[in-house]
């Protein structure tokens, strides 16, 4: 399978692990076999739209989140959202020390503008 299949499989696995589910529990929640989930996570099988929908529902995420290969996992419950918020803050904070003053100014202005907007 191509590179995107492997990336997708890794993303499904990451989301499953962040959700603290085993392949067995995910299989039970989706009606899929453990073997099929294993094949998906290794990039050896391609899921259908119906499978994406079942996985998203079982994992409590949006189906589009499977394709955000570098983004944090976005869950639909407050406890997981708090963890997600911390992950975003940590990811942003870790990038800041390497930035120049002009870049930091731009980041600040964007954040300030977003805060004022919402």
Residue pairs with C-beta under 8 A, 6 or more apart in sequence:
1 43
1 44
1 45
1 46
5 43
5 44
5 46
6 42
6 43
7 43
7 69
8 40
8 43
8 46
8 47
8 66
8 67
8 69
9 40
9 41
9 42
9 43
9 44
10 41
10 43
10 69
11 66
11 67
11 68
11 69
12 37
12 40
12 41
12 55
12 66
13 41
14 73
15 59
15 61
15 65
15 66
15 73
16 23
16 26
16 37
16 41
16 59
18 73
18 75
18 80
19 59
19 60
19 73
19 75
19 80
21 29
21 58
21 59
23 34
23 37
23 38
23 41
24 34
26 32
26 37
26 55
26 58
26 59
27 33
27 34
27 36
27 37
29 58
30 37
30 51
30 54
30 55
30 57
30 58
31 54
32 51
32 54
36 45
39 45
40 47
40 51
47 55
52 63
52 66
53 63
55 63
55 66
56 62
56 63
56 65
56 66
60 75
60 76
60 77
60 80
61 73
61 74
61 75
61 76
62 74
65 71
65 73
65 74
72 84
72 87
72 88
72 91
73 84
73 87
74 81
74 84
75 81
75 83
75 84
92 107
96 104
96 107
99 107
